[in-house]
């Protein structure tokens, strides 16, 4: 009696060149812009100029530091909303992997992994860099002098304000851009707008409170962009979707 067994499911080959996110436009150009903007913000004084403007507009003190809409609505509830969104993606990922050969299981896994890894890395970097928040500095009513990242602090403890942790809860969602590239390229710009919009709202509210400089948010965005770029390029895939203009 001849036994027939079901054929094994084929594992899609890893064809990194087929993912529609060329490094020239998704890594090299953004990284060059990052360095230029960072040089203007740090060495060129852009950070201080923008913080000076906000501080002056708020009457010479961080009047919005404890305002309800900055400290509770955006900071607290915004973080909860981002966490709930991440849990929803995690549940969708689990459901996709329980279904036989679900077409979105790898992209969903990369999405949830990108969100988790991006926010984790930003949090880790905050604890190894030595940067103060604007509200800590004597220039803005605090008690500390400004020290650059590579300057010796002489034993003075830092606040761990670089990069911007709260903004990562928003910018982590730029991973939706790469998710859309994998499953529905026509939605990629809308997905990118969601991630950038959330990060800008979270980041700007913190700047209004005196919690971060612009460069802090810039590097948070960089981390939250590079992580999904790497993860989505490493996914096993068969026929990658073609990007349509």
Protein Blocks (a to p, Z undefined) as FASTA:
>chain_A
ZZddddddddddddfklpccdfklmmmmmmmmmmmmmmmmmmnommmmmmmmmmmmnoop
afklmgmklmmmmmmmmmmmmmmmmmmmmmmmmmmmmpghiaklmmmmmmmmmmmmmmmm
mmmmmmmpccddfklpmklopabdcddfklceehpacehlaccfklmmmmmmmmmmmmmm
mmommlmmmmmmmmmmmmmmmmmmmmmnopacfklmmmmmmmmmmmmmmmmmmpccfbdc
dddZZ
